Amino acid sequence: MNNASYPVLYSFRRCPYAMRARLALAKACIAVELREVSLKNKPPEMLRESPKGTVPVLKLTSGKVIDESLDIAAWACDEINDPAWSSEWFSHDWLRVLDKEFKRSLDAYKYADIRVQGAEEAARQACLGFLFMLDDQLRNGRYLSGEGLGVLDAMIFPFVRQFAGVDAQWFEGQSWLSLIDWVNKVKCSELFTSVMKKYPVWQTPEDSVFIDWL
C-alpha cells in the first residue's frame, strides 16, 4: 500500500532523535506513512532520500526531504497554534547545550568502557550540570515550556529518558525531585504514549503503516 498524499517518515522507535520528530508531528496532527526501520539493515529507499543513513527522515508530499530532528519538529510546529509549541523555542540555548555537551557525555555514560576504572562515573558526573539546571527550572512550573507540555519538553525529554534508563535506581534516588516528576509525567502523557507504539520493521511499500497519531 502506498499513498503519495502522506509524508513518509523513516523512524526507529527507540531513537531519541526520531522521538523528537514523532512528538512534534503527533502534536501537529500531521498524518504520515510511518516506515519503522532496522538501523542494522537500513532500507535502500531511505538511503536514497538521505545518504547519511540516520533517522528521522521525513519526505514531504512535495518531494522535499528533511533529515534533521529539530528541522522536522520546527516544520511541524508551524502547524501548531500554541505558544508552547512555537518555532521560536528552537533558538533556546538549552537545545544547543543538549545536542553538543550533554549528548556527548550521555553517550560516554551509556557506552562507558567498564575496563577503564571510573570512566562511567566520570561521564555521568559530566551530565549532572545540565540535569540540575532542568530540575531548577521545573521547580517554577509544571513543564519546561510553561504550564503545559511544550516543544522544549518534547525536544529534551527523549535524551533525559535515555540517561535515566542507564541506571534507573540511581536516577530515582537523586535529589532532583522536580526532574523525576517531570520525567514520569511526560512518559505517561497521551502524547508520548501515542508515539511509542510498536510497529513491524518496514521492508516493502506493502508494509507501510498510516498513522494519524492522537
Secondary structure, 3 states (H helix, E strand, C coil): CCCCCCCEEEECCCCHHHHHHHHHHHHCCCCEEEEECECCECCHHHHHHCCCCCCCEEECCCCCEECCHHHHHHHHHCCCCCHHHCHHHHHCHHHHHHHHHHHHHHHHHHCCCCCCCCHHHHHHHHHHHHHHHHHHHHCCCCECCECCCCHHHHHHHHHHHHHHHHCHHHHHCCCCHHHHHHHHHHHHCHHHHHHCCCCCCCCCHHHCEEECCC
